[in-house]
Amino acid sequence: MKQEIEIIQYDENIGIQFNWEENFAIEVKNEGGEVIISANSEGLLSLAKHLLTLAQNEVPVGAHIHLDEYNSLEEGSIGLIIEKRN
């Protein structure tokens, strides 16, 4: 299967722009010291696009996305930070 995913090109004047799929749902929880990320198809596609966005060569090290129940995750989710490093 081949899936085409469109990501927004990084622009240092604007910063990172993330593109969410409609009707996405993502939950992050800690069970017994293990982090579980569960999402519907739209949520998984959104996360894939976010990872590809951060992976762009032009995106500076330290750039990140911070998600929690007040920003894009389901109620009761623990916070999730995805950060670009060297």
Gaussian input, Z-matrix of N, CA and C with variables (Angstrom, degrees):
# hf/3-21g

backbone

0 1
 N
 C     1     B1
 C     2     B2     1     A1
 N     3     B3     2     A2     1     D1
 C     4     B4     3     A3     2     D2
 C     5     B5     4     A4     3     D3
 N     6     B6     5     A5     4     D4
 C     7     B7     6     A6     5     D5
 C     8     B8     7     A7     6     D6
 N     9     B9     8     A8     7     D7
 C    10    B10     9     A9     8     D8
 C    11    B11    10    A10     9     D9
 N    12    B12    11    A11    10    D10
 C    13    B13    12    A12    11    D11
 C    14    B14    13    A13    12    D12
 N    15    B15    14    A14    13    D13
 C    16    B16    15    A15    14    D14
 C    17    B17    16    A16    15    D15
 N    18    B18    17    A17    16    D16
 C    19    B19    18    A18    17    D17
 C    20    B20    19    A19    18    D18
 N    21    B21    20    A20    19    D19
 C    22    B22    21    A21    20    D20
 C    23    B23    22    A22    21    D21
 N    24    B24    23    A23    22    D22
 C    25    B25    24    A24    23    D23
 C    26    B26    25    A25    24    D24
 N    27    B27    26    A26    25    D25
 C    28    B28    27    A27    26    D26
 C    29    B29    28    A28    27    D27
 N    30    B30    29    A29    28    D28
 C    31    B31    30    A30    29    D29
 C    32    B32    31    A31    30    D30
 N    33    B33    32    A32    31    D31
 C    34    B34    33    A33    32    D32
 C    35    B35    34    A34    33    D33
 N    36    B36    35    A35    34    D34
 C    37    B37    36    A36    35    D35
 C    38    B38    37    A37    36    D36
 N    39    B39    38    A38    37    D37
 C    40    B40    39    A39    38    D38
 C    41    B41    40    A40    39    D39
 N    42    B42    41    A41    40    D40
 C    43    B43    42    A42    41    D41
 C    44    B44    43    A43    42    D42
 N    45    B45    44    A44    43    D43
 C    46    B46    45    A45    44    D44
 C    47    B47    46    A46    45    D45
 N    48    B48    47    A47    46    D46
 C    49    B49    48    A48    47    D47
 C    50    B50    49    A49    48    D48
 N    51    B51    50    A50    49    D49
 C    52    B52    51    A51    50    D50
 C    53    B53    52    A52    51    D51
 N    54    B54    53    A53    52    D52
 C    55    B55    54    A54    53    D53
 C    56    B56    55    A55    54    D54
 N    57    B57    56    A56    55    D55
 C    58    B58    57    A57    56    D56
 C    59    B59    58    A58    57    D57
 N    60    B60    59    A59    58    D58
 C    61    B61    60    A60    59    D59
 C    62    B62    61    A61    60    D60
 N    63    B63    62    A62    61    D61
 C    64    B64    63    A63    62    D62
 C    65    B65    64    A64    63    D63
 N    66    B66    65    A65    64    D64
 C    67    B67    66    A66    65    D65
 C    68    B68    67    A67    66    D66
 N    69    B69    68    A68    67    D67
 C    70    B70    69    A69    68    D68
 C    71    B71    70    A70    69    D69
 N    72    B72    71    A71    70    D70
 C    73    B73    72    A72    71    D71
 C    74    B74    73    A73    72    D72
 N    75    B75    74    A74    73    D73
 C    76    B76    75    A75    74    D74
 C    77    B77    76    A76    75    D75
 N    78    B78    77    A77    76    D76
 C    79    B79    78    A78    77    D77
 C    80    B80    79    A79    78    D78
 N    81    B81    80    A80    79    D79
 C    82    B82    81    A81    80    D80
 C    83    B83    82    A82    81    D81
 N    84    B84    83    A83    82    D82
 C    85    B85    84    A84    83    D83
 C    86    B86    85    A85    84    D84
 N    87    B87    86    A86    85    D85
 C    88    B88    87    A87    86    D86
 C    89    B89    88    A88    87    D87
 N    90    B90    89    A89    88    D88
 C    91    B91    90    A90    89    D89
 C    92    B92    91    A91    90    D90
 N    93    B93    92    A92    91    D91
 C    94    B94    93    A93    92    D92
 C    95    B95    94    A94    93    D93
 N    96    B96    95    A95    94    D94
 C    97    B97    96    A96    95    D95
 C    98    B98    97    A97    96    D96
 N    99    B99    98    A98    97    D97
 C   100   B100    99    A99    98    D98
 C   101   B101   100   A100    99    D99
 N   102   B102   101   A101   100   D100
 C   103   B103   102   A102   101   D101
 C   104   B104   103   A103   102   D102
 N   105   B105   104   A104   103   D103
 C   106   B106   105   A105   104   D104
 C   107   B107   106   A106   105   D105
 N   108   B108   107   A107   106   D106
 C   109   B109   108   A108   107   D107
 C   110   B110   109   A109   108   D108
 N   111   B111   110   A110   109   D109
 C   112   B112   111   A111   110   D110
 C   113   B113   112   A112   111   D111
 N   114   B114   113   A113   112   D112
 C   115   B115   114   A114   113   D113
 C   116   B116   115   A115   114   D114
 N   117   B117   116   A116   115   D115
 C   118   B118   117   A117   116   D116
 C   119   B119   118   A118   117   D117
 N   120   B120   119   A119   118   D118
 C   121   B121   120   A120   119   D119
 C   122   B122   121   A121   120   D120
 N   123   B123   122   A122   121   D121
 C   124   B124   123   A123   122   D122
 C   125   B125   124   A124   123   D123
 N   126   B126   125   A125   124   D124
 C   127   B127   126   A126   125   D125
 C   128   B128   127   A127   126   D126
 N   129   B129   128   A128   127   D127
 C   130   B130   129   A129   128   D128
 C   131   B131   130   A130   129   D129
 N   132   B132   131   A131   130   D130
 C   133   B133   132   A132   131   D131
 C   134   B134   133   A133   132   D132
 N   135   B135   134   A134   133   D133
 C   136   B136   135   A135   134   D134
 C   137   B137   136   A136   135   D135
 N   138   B138   137   A137   136   D136
 C   139   B139   138   A138   137   D137
 C   140   B140   139   A139   138   D138
 N   141   B141   140   A140   139   D139
 C   142   B142   141   A141   140   D140
 C   143   B143   142   A142   141   D141
 N   144   B144   143   A143   142   D142
 C   145   B145   144   A144   143   D143
 C   146   B146   145   A145   144   D144
 N   147   B147   146   A146   145   D145
 C   148   B148   147   A147   146   D146
 C   149   B149   148   A148   147   D147
 N   150   B150   149   A149   148   D148
 C   151   B151   150   A150   149   D149
 C   152   B152   151   A151   150   D150
 N   153   B153   152   A152   151   D151
 C   154   B154   153   A153   152   D152
 C   155   B155   154   A154   153   D153
 N   156   B156   155   A155   154   D154
 C   157   B157   156   A156   155   D155
 C   158   B158   157   A157   156   D156
 N   159   B159   158   A158   157   D157
 C   160   B160   159   A159   158   D158
 C   161   B161   160   A160   159   D159
 N   162   B162   161   A161   160   D160
 C   163   B163   162   A162   161   D161
 C   164   B164   163   A163   162   D162
 N   165   B165   164   A164   163   D163
 C   166   B166   165   A165   164   D164
 C   167   B167   166   A166   165   D165
 N   168   B168   167   A167   166   D166
 C   169   B169   168   A168   167   D167
 C   170   B170   169   A169   168   D168
 N   171   B171   170   A170   169   D169
 C   172   B172   171   A171   170   D170
 C   173   B173   172   A172   171   D171
 N   174   B174   173   A173   172   D172
 C   175   B175   174   A174   173   D173
 C   176   B176   175   A175   174   D174
 N   177   B177   176   A176   175   D175
 C   178   B178   177   A177   176   D176
 C   179   B179   178   A178   177   D177
 N   180   B180   179   A179   178   D178
 C   181   B181   180   A180   179   D179
 C   182   B182   181   A181   180   D180
 N   183   B183   182   A182   181   D181
 C   184   B184   183   A183   182   D182
 C   185   B185   184   A184   183   D183
 N   186   B186   185   A185   184   D184
 C   187   B187   186   A186   185   D185
 C   188   B188   187   A187   186   D186
 N   189   B189   188   A188   187   D187
 C   190   B190   189   A189   188   D188
 C   191   B191   190   A190   189   D189
 N   192   B192   191   A191   190   D190
 C   193   B193   192   A192   191   D191
 C   194   B194   193   A193   192   D192
 N   195   B195   194   A194   193   D193
 C   196   B196   195   A195   194   D194
 C   197   B197   196   A196   195   D195
 N   198   B198   197   A197   196   D196
 C   199   B199   198   A198   197   D197
 C   200   B200   199   A199   198   D198
 N   201   B201   200   A200   199   D199
 C   202   B202   201   A201   200   D200
 C   203   B203   202   A202   201   D201
 N   204   B204   203   A203   202   D202
 C   205   B205   204   A204   203   D203
 C   206   B206   205   A205   204   D204
 N   207   B207   206   A206   205   D205
 C   208   B208   207   A207   206   D206
 C   209   B209   208   A208   207   D207
 N   210   B210   209   A209   208   D208
 C   211   B211   210   A210   209   D209
 C   212   B212   211   A211   210   D210
 N   213   B213   212   A212   211   D211
 C   214   B214   213   A213   212   D212
 C   215   B215   214   A214   213   D213
 N   216   B216   215   A215   214   D214
 C   217   B217   216   A216   215   D215
 C   218   B218   217   A217   216   D216
 N   219   B219   218   A218   217   D217
 C   220   B220   219   A219   218   D218
 C   221   B221   220   A220   219   D219
 N   222   B222   221   A221   220   D220
 C   223   B223   222   A222   221   D221
 C   224   B224   223   A223   222   D222
 N   225   B225   224   A224   223   D223
 C   226   B226   225   A225   224   D224
 C   227   B227   226   A226   225   D225
 N   228   B228   227   A227   226   D226
 C   229   B229   228   A228   227   D227
 C   230   B230   229   A229   228   D228
 N   231   B231   230   A230   229   D229
 C   232   B232   231   A231   230   D230
 C   233   B233   232   A232   231   D231
 N   234   B234   233   A233   232   D232
 C   235   B235   234   A234   233   D233
 C   236   B236   235   A235   234   D234
 N   237   B237   236   A236   235   D235
 C   238   B238   237   A237   236   D236
 C   239   B239   238   A238   237   D237
 N   240   B240   239   A239   238   D238
 C   241   B241   240   A240   239   D239
 C   242   B242   241   A241   240   D240
 N   243   B243   242   A242   241   D241
 C   244   B244   243   A243   242   D242
 C   245   B245   244   A244   243   D243
 N   246   B246   245   A245   244   D244
 C   247   B247   246   A246   245   D245
 C   248   B248   247   A247   246   D246
 N   249   B249   248   A248   247   D247
 C   250   B250   249   A249   248   D248
 C   251   B251   250   A250   249   D249
 N   252   B252   251   A251   250   D250
 C   253   B253   252   A252   251   D251
 C   254   B254   253   A253   252   D252
 N   255   B255   254   A254   253   D253
 C   256   B256   255   A255   254   D254
 C   257   B257   256   A256   255   D255

   B1=1.4517
   B2=1.5203
   B3=1.2962
   B4=1.4615
   B5=1.5157
   B6=1.3275
   B7=1.4635
   B8=1.5139
   B9=1.3043
   B10=1.4566
   B11=1.5140
   B12=1.3342
   B13=1.4560
   B14=1.5206
   B15=1.3132
   B16=1.4587
   B17=1.5132
   B18=1.3363
   B19=1.4489
   B20=1.5221
   B21=1.3171
   B22=1.4570
   B23=1.5259
   B24=1.3192
   B25=1.4611
   B26=1.5206
   B27=1.3246
   B28=1.4665
   B29=1.5258
   B30=1.3267
   B31=1.4591
   B32=1.5225
   B33=1.3370
   B34=1.4699
   B35=1.5220
   B36=1.3317
   B37=1.4666
   B38=1.5219
   B39=1.3150
   B40=1.4653
   B41=1.5220
   B42=1.3182
   B43=1.4608
   B44=1.5207
   B45=1.2965
   B46=1.4646
   B47=1.5222
   B48=1.3154
   B49=1.4573
   B50=1.5307
   B51=1.3074
   B52=1.4565
   B53=1.5167
   B54=1.3277
   B55=1.4484
   B56=1.5223
   B57=1.3099
   B58=1.4675
   B59=1.5264
   B60=1.3075
   B61=1.4524
   B62=1.5286
   B63=1.3191
   B64=1.4645
   B65=1.5212
   B66=1.3363
   B67=1.4610
   B68=1.5292
   B69=1.3498
   B70=1.4638
   B71=1.5283
   B72=1.3135
   B73=1.4627
   B74=1.5235
   B75=1.3401
   B76=1.4583
   B77=1.5267
   B78=1.3189
   B79=1.4622
   B80=1.5252
   B81=1.3272
   B82=1.4616
   B83=1.5228
   B84=1.3321
   B85=1.4622
   B86=1.5150
   B87=1.3224
   B88=1.4555
   B89=1.5220
   B90=1.3207
   B91=1.4583
   B92=1.5188
   B93=1.3251
   B94=1.4478
   B95=1.5113
   B96=1.3306
   B97=1.4572
   B98=1.5215
   B99=1.3214
   B100=1.4616
   B101=1.5230
   B102=1.3071
   B103=1.4639
   B104=1.5224
   B105=1.3137
   B106=1.4677
   B107=1.5255
   B108=1.3217
   B109=1.4596
   B110=1.5203
   B111=1.3264
   B112=1.4631
   B113=1.5249
   B114=1.3192
   B115=1.4621
   B116=1.5195
   B117=1.3300
   B118=1.4617
   B119=1.5312
   B120=1.3173
   B121=1.4736
   B122=1.5259
   B123=1.3210
   B124=1.4636
   B125=1.5327
   B126=1.3149
   B127=1.4590
   B128=1.5118
   B129=1.3324
   B130=1.4614
   B131=1.5215
   B132=1.3333
   B133=1.4653
   B134=1.5294
   B135=1.3228
   B136=1.4597
   B137=1.5237
   B138=1.3316
   B139=1.4599
   B140=1.5234
   B141=1.3309
   B142=1.4712
   B143=1.5252
   B144=1.3181
   B145=1.4660
   B146=1.5195
   B147=1.3300
   B148=1.4645
   B149=1.5296
   B150=1.3254
   B151=1.4654
   B152=1.5230
   B153=1.3258
   B154=1.4635
   B155=1.5284
   B156=1.3103
   B157=1.4611
   B158=1.5189
   B159=1.3314
   B160=1.4649
   B161=1.5202
   B162=1.3257
   B163=1.4626
   B164=1.5236
   B165=1.3220
   B166=1.4610
   B167=1.5287
   B168=1.3187
   B169=1.4667
   B170=1.5209
   B171=1.3099
   B172=1.4632
   B173=1.5317
   B174=1.3200
   B175=1.4673
   B176=1.5285
   B177=1.3357
   B178=1.4663
   B179=1.5335
   B180=1.3321
   B181=1.4550
   B182=1.5282
   B183=1.3055
   B184=1.4606
   B185=1.5195
   B186=1.3289
   B187=1.4675
   B188=1.5209
   B189=1.3177
   B190=1.4631
   B191=1.5266
   B192=1.3054
   B193=1.4594
   B194=1.5186
   B195=1.3160
   B196=1.4549
   B197=1.5313
   B198=1.3074
   B199=1.4631
   B200=1.5221
   B201=1.3179
   B202=1.4652
   B203=1.5217
   B204=1.3239
   B205=1.4616
   B206=1.5230
   B207=1.3227
   B208=1.4614
   B209=1.5262
   B210=1.3353
   B211=1.4649
   B212=1.5277
   B213=1.3065
   B214=1.4610
   B215=1.5293
   B216=1.3228
   B217=1.4641
   B218=1.5245
   B219=1.3190
   B220=1.4591
   B221=1.5301
   B222=1.3125
   B223=1.4594
   B224=1.5266
   B225=1.3230
   B226=1.4571
   B227=1.5199
   B228=1.3295
   B229=1.4666
   B230=1.5277
   B231=1.3313
   B232=1.4588
   B233=1.5268
   B234=1.3243
   B235=1.4556
   B236=1.5307
   B237=1.3203
   B238=1.4569
   B239=1.5208
   B240=1.3339
   B241=1.4592
   B242=1.5208
   B243=1.3281
   B244=1.4577
   B245=1.5182
   B246=1.3463
   B247=1.4543
   B248=1.5274
   B249=1.3321
   B250=1.4607
   B251=1.5165
   B252=1.3186
   B253=1.4519
   B254=1.5090
   B255=1.3178
   B256=1.4685
   B257=1.5086
   A1=109.11
   A2=116.05
   A3=121.73
   A4=107.76
   A5=116.36
   A6=122.48
   A7=108.19
   A8=117.83
   A9=121.13
   A10=108.86
   A11=114.75
   A12=120.65
   A13=107.93
   A14=116.48
   A15=121.01
   A16=109.26
   A17=115.92
   A18=120.63
   A19=108.52
   A20=115.40
   A21=121.00
   A22=108.45
   A23=116.84
   A24=122.63
   A25=109.70
   A26=116.66
   A27=121.86
   A28=110.11
   A29=115.77
   A30=123.01
   A31=106.87
   A32=117.23
   A33=120.55
   A34=112.48
   A35=118.27
   A36=121.28
   A37=112.56
   A38=116.50
   A39=121.54
   A40=110.78
   A41=116.64
   A42=121.40
   A43=110.36
   A44=115.27
   A45=120.71
   A46=109.01
   A47=115.57
   A48=121.78
   A49=108.07
   A50=115.95
   A51=120.68
   A52=109.81
   A53=115.47
   A54=122.74
   A55=108.87
   A56=116.62
   A57=122.17
   A58=110.66
   A59=116.62
   A60=122.39
   A61=108.35
   A62=116.77
   A63=120.41
   A64=109.81
   A65=115.36
   A66=123.44
   A67=114.05
   A68=117.02
   A69=119.65
   A70=110.12
   A71=115.68
   A72=122.34
   A73=107.43
   A74=115.34
   A75=121.34
   A76=107.92
   A77=115.63
   A78=121.68
   A79=108.05
   A80=115.84
   A81=121.07
   A82=107.03
   A83=115.77
   A84=119.45
   A85=110.51
   A86=114.57
   A87=122.73
   A88=106.69
   A89=116.16
   A90=120.75
   A91=108.72
   A92=115.89
   A93=120.68
   A94=113.73
   A95=117.01
   A96=120.80
   A97=114.50
   A98=116.86
   A99=120.73
   A100=109.34
   A101=116.10
   A102=121.22
   A103=108.22
   A104=115.61
   A105=121.53
   A106=107.96
   A107=115.34
   A108=121.53
   A109=105.83
   A110=116.20
   A111=119.40
   A112=108.09
   A113=115.05
   A114=119.52
   A115=110.03
   A116=114.64
   A117=118.57
   A118=107.86
   A119=117.20
   A120=120.85
   A121=111.81
   A122=116.54
   A123=120.28
   A124=111.03
   A125=116.89
   A126=120.80
   A127=111.97
   A128=116.99
   A129=120.69
   A130=111.50
   A131=117.47
   A132=120.31
   A133=111.28
   A134=116.58
   A135=120.24
   A136=110.57
   A137=117.71
   A138=120.90
   A139=111.36
   A140=116.99
   A141=120.66
   A142=110.05
   A143=117.30
   A144=120.79
   A145=110.95
   A146=117.29
   A147=120.62
   A148=110.40
   A149=117.14
   A150=121.08
   A151=110.44
   A152=117.07
   A153=120.62
   A154=111.55
   A155=116.82
   A156=120.83
   A157=110.09
   A158=117.24
   A159=120.73
   A160=112.23
   A161=118.11
   A162=122.33
   A163=113.63
   A164=118.59
   A165=120.56
   A166=109.96
   A167=116.54
   A168=121.34
   A169=112.64
   A170=117.56
   A171=121.95
   A172=112.62
   A173=117.63
   A174=121.16
   A175=108.51
   A176=117.72
   A177=119.77
   A178=112.69
   A179=114.48
   A180=121.00
   A181=108.24
   A182=116.82
   A183=121.79
   A184=113.16
   A185=116.92
   A186=119.78
   A187=107.87
   A188=116.34
   A189=118.65
   A190=111.19
   A191=113.32
   A192=121.51
   A193=106.37
   A194=116.11
   A195=122.20
   A196=107.72
   A197=115.35
   A198=121.21
   A199=109.63
   A200=116.82
   A201=122.19
   A202=108.24
   A203=116.04
   A204=118.36
   A205=112.65
   A206=117.64
   A207=121.28
   A208=111.69
   A209=115.87
   A210=121.26
   A211=109.37
   A212=116.51
   A213=124.08
   A214=116.59
   A215=120.01
   A216=119.75
   A217=110.53
   A218=115.41
   A219=121.35
   A220=110.78
   A221=116.12
   A222=121.76
   A223=110.25
   A224=116.49
   A225=121.65
   A226=114.08
   A227=117.17
   A228=120.96
   A229=110.34
   A230=115.51
   A231=119.95
   A232=107.37
   A233=116.42
   A234=120.91
   A235=111.91
   A236=114.94
   A237=121.99
   A238=108.11
   A239=116.45
   A240=121.63
   A241=107.83
   A242=115.74
   A243=121.79
   A244=105.61
   A245=116.43
   A246=121.17
   A247=110.62
   A248=115.28
   A249=120.57
   A250=109.65
   A251=116.60
   A252=122.05
   A253=109.95
   A254=116.79
   A255=121.37
   A256=110.24
   D1=138.67
   D2=177.20
   D3=-117.32
   D4=128.96
   D5=179.65
   D6=-121.40
   D7=126.52
   D8=175.16
   D9=-94.66
   D10=132.26
   D11=-179.95
   D12=-124.76
   D13=128.37
   D14=178.27
   D15=-98.17
   D16=126.54
   D17=176.21
   D18=-117.43
   D19=156.59
   D20=-179.14
   D21=-85.76
   D22=126.41
   D23=179.78
   D24=-62.08
   D25=133.85
   D26=178.90
   D27=-65.11
   D28=137.28
   D29=176.61
   D30=-131.84
   D31=116.64
   D32=-175.88
   D33=-61.06
   D34=-22.88
   D35=178.56
   D36=-78.22
   D37=-25.30
   D38=-178.79
   D39=-104.49
   D40=-34.27
   D41=-175.34
   D42=96.04
   D43=-167.31
   D44=-178.23
   D45=-79.07
   D46=134.99
   D47=176.00
   D48=-120.43
   D49=123.81
   D50=-179.97
   D51=-103.15
   D52=144.62
   D53=-176.78
   D54=-117.13
   D55=118.44
   D56=-178.21
   D57=-98.32
   D58=141.93
   D59=172.10
   D60=-75.13
   D61=145.23
   D62=176.25
   D63=-62.05
   D64=144.36
   D65=175.70
   D66=63.99
   D67=25.93
   D68=178.66
   D69=-69.23
   D70=150.74
   D71=174.67
   D72=-143.75
   D73=126.57
   D74=-178.63
   D75=-137.56
   D76=133.80
   D77=176.10
   D78=-127.48
   D79=138.14
   D80=177.15
   D81=-126.04
   D82=127.74
   D83=178.62
   D84=-140.35
   D85=161.61
   D86=178.31
   D87=-112.47
   D88=116.15
   D89=178.33
   D90=-123.89
   D91=109.16
   D92=178.27
   D93=63.24
   D94=33.75
   D95=179.21
   D96=84.79
   D97=2.08
   D98=177.04
   D99=-110.00
   D100=137.57
   D101=178.47
   D102=-88.53
   D103=128.65
   D104=178.48
   D105=-116.55
   D106=122.71
   D107=174.47
   D108=-108.52
   D109=116.53
   D110=177.17
   D111=-120.91
   D112=137.49
   D113=-174.98
   D114=-152.79
   D115=154.93
   D116=171.77
   D117=-78.20
   D118=178.12
   D119=-177.22
   D120=-57.34
   D121=-41.21
   D122=179.92
   D123=-66.39
   D124=-36.24
   D125=176.89
   D126=-67.17
   D127=-41.78
   D128=178.32
   D129=-65.06
   D130=-41.25
   D131=176.37
   D132=-63.87
   D133=-39.52
   D134=177.72
   D135=-62.00
   D136=-46.21
   D137=178.61
   D138=-62.41
   D139=-39.97
   D140=178.04
   D141=-60.70
   D142=-43.01
   D143=179.44
   D144=-66.08
   D145=-37.92
   D146=179.34
   D147=-64.81
   D148=-41.46
   D149=178.43
   D150=-63.77
   D151=-43.15
   D152=178.51
   D153=-66.67
   D154=-34.96
   D155=176.86
   D156=-63.15
   D157=-47.90
   D158=178.93
   D159=-65.09
   D160=-28.17
   D161=-176.59
   D162=-76.78
   D163=-9.80
   D164=-179.92
   D165=-57.97
   D166=138.58
   D167=-178.35
   D168=-57.23
   D169=-32.95
   D170=-176.37
   D171=-75.09
   D172=-19.98
   D173=-179.15
   D174=-71.61
   D175=126.39
   D176=-175.93
   D177=-72.02
   D178=151.71
   D179=173.68
   D180=-58.86
   D181=139.73
   D182=-178.24
   D183=96.63
   D184=-16.68
   D185=176.33
   D186=-62.53
   D187=144.92
   D188=-176.13
   D189=-154.50
   D190=168.12
   D191=170.40
   D192=-123.14
   D193=133.53
   D194=-178.78
   D195=-117.63
   D196=115.10
   D197=-179.28
   D198=-114.51
   D199=143.54
   D200=172.76
   D201=-155.15
   D202=-175.57
   D203=-175.83
   D204=-66.41
   D205=-15.36
   D206=177.38
   D207=-95.90
   D208=-7.45
   D209=-179.55
   D210=-139.50
   D211=81.37
   D212=166.79
   D213=89.06
   D214=-15.24
   D215=178.53
   D216=-98.13
   D217=161.22
   D218=178.95
   D219=-65.11
   D220=152.34
   D221=177.97
   D222=-55.38
   D223=136.75
   D224=-179.93
   D225=89.59
   D226=-4.58
   D227=179.17
   D228=-71.56
   D229=150.36
   D230=170.53
   D231=-84.74
   D232=161.63
   D233=-179.61
   D234=-68.05
   D235=150.24
   D236=177.88
   D237=-135.47
   D238=125.17
   D239=175.30
   D240=-117.90
   D241=127.56
   D242=175.61
   D243=-115.74
   D244=120.34
   D245=-172.57
   D246=-126.27
   D247=142.84
   D248=175.46
   D249=-84.48
   D250=134.59
   D251=176.36
   D252=-133.29
   D253=172.93
   D254=176.87
   D255=-65.51

